[in-house]
Amino acid sequence: MLLCQLIDLDLTKEVDAYMNAKETIRYLQDVVDSIEQRMMKGESIEGLEIAEGQKRRYITEYGLNYLTKKFGKDFVYETIEKPIGITELEKHLSEFELVELAQKGIIDYKTTTAKVVVKR
């Protein structure tokens, strides 16, 4: 069941309802963006907090070339488009070998951006 049916929204003027909905969505997105920007600049808002970004491992372009030379293309590329992932690589290599690869710049880390969340 559509929300407009639940709240008895008059859709006899569909164009007006559509335009009002679009404007409301834009307004609410502006409110969210404003709050997020203020918090990222250091403002404190009760009930909200900033969740730090997560560190994610990935194989660098150099790393893909290195692994392809060392182990072969069939090992590195699971499919034509998708290279092997870190988790799959961990299944085939020892902890020592993974550390060695990280030191050579084959595995690197990127941090996802922080985001505003509701305190629980």
C-alpha positions in Angstrom: 0.0 0.0 0.0 1.3 3.4 -0.9 2.0 6.0 1.7 -0.3 8.5 -0.1 -3.2 6.0 0.3 -2.4 5.6 4.1 -2.5 9.3 4.7 -5.3 10.1 2.3 -3.2 12.3 0.0 -5.2 14.0 -2.7 -3.6 13.1 -6.0 -6.2 14.7 -8.2 -3.5 17.3 -9.1 -0.7 14.8 -9.7 1.7 17.5 -11.1 1.3 19.7 -8.0 1.7 16.7 -5.7 4.8 15.6 -7.6 6.4 19.0 -7.6 5.7 19.5 -3.8 7.2 16.1 -3.1 10.3 16.9 -5.1 10.7 20.2 -3.3 10.2 18.6 0.1 12.9 16.0 -0.7 15.3 18.7 -1.8 14.6 20.7 1.4 15.1 17.7 3.7 18.4 16.8 1.9 19.6 20.4 2.4 18.8 20.0 6.2 20.7 16.8 6.4 23.7 18.2 4.4 23.8 21.3 6.6 23.8 19.3 9.9 26.5 16.9 8.5 28.7 19.9 7.4 28.3 21.6 10.8 29.3 18.5 12.7 32.3 17.8 10.4 33.5 21.3 11.2 33.4 20.5 14.9 30.0 21.6 16.1 28.4 19.4 18.7 24.7 18.4 18.2 23.1 16.5 21.1 22.0 13.0 20.0 24.4 12.8 17.0 28.0 11.8 16.7 30.6 11.3 14.0 31.5 7.7 13.2 35.1 7.5 12.1 35.8 6.0 8.6 36.9 2.4 8.4 40.3 1.2 7.1 39.9 -1.0 4.1 42.6 -3.1 2.5 43.0 -3.3 -1.3 45.6 -4.5 -3.8 47.3 -1.7 -5.7 47.7 -1.6 -9.4 51.4 -2.4 -8.9 50.4 -5.2 -6.7 48.2 -6.8 -9.3 51.0 -6.7 -11.8 53.5 -8.2 -9.3 51.1 -11.0 -8.3 50.3 -11.8 -11.9 54.1 -12.2 -12.6 54.6 -14.2 -9.5 51.5 -16.5 -9.5 50.1 -16.2 -13.0 47.0 -14.5 -14.4 44.7 -17.5 -13.6 45.5 -17.1 -9.9 45.1 -13.3 -9.7 42.0 -12.9 -11.8 39.0 -14.8 -10.7 37.1 -13.5 -13.7 38.2 -11.3 -16.6 37.0 -8.1 -14.8 37.4 -8.9 -11.2 40.9 -9.4 -9.6 41.5 -11.6 -6.5 40.4 -10.0 -3.2 42.5 -9.7 -0.1 40.5 -12.3 1.8 41.0 -14.8 -1.0 44.7 -13.9 -1.2 44.9 -14.6 2.6 43.8 -18.2 2.0 46.8 -18.9 -0.3 49.5 -17.0 1.5 51.0 -17.1 4.9 50.8 -14.1 7.4 54.5 -13.5 6.8 54.0 -13.4 3.0 51.1 -10.9 3.4 53.3 -8.6 5.6 56.0 -8.8 3.0 53.5 -7.8 0.2 52.3 -4.9 2.3 55.9 -3.7 2.8 56.4 -3.8 -1.0 53.4 -1.6 -1.6 51.2 -4.4 -3.1 48.6 -4.2 -0.3 47.5 -0.7 0.8 44.8 0.8 3.0 42.2 3.5 2.3 40.0 5.0 4.8 36.3 5.5 4.1 34.9 8.9 5.0 33.4 9.6 8.4 29.7 10.0 8.7 27.2 11.4 11.2 25.1 8.8 13.1 22.5 8.9 15.8 24.0 8.1 19.3 22.7 4.9 20.8 
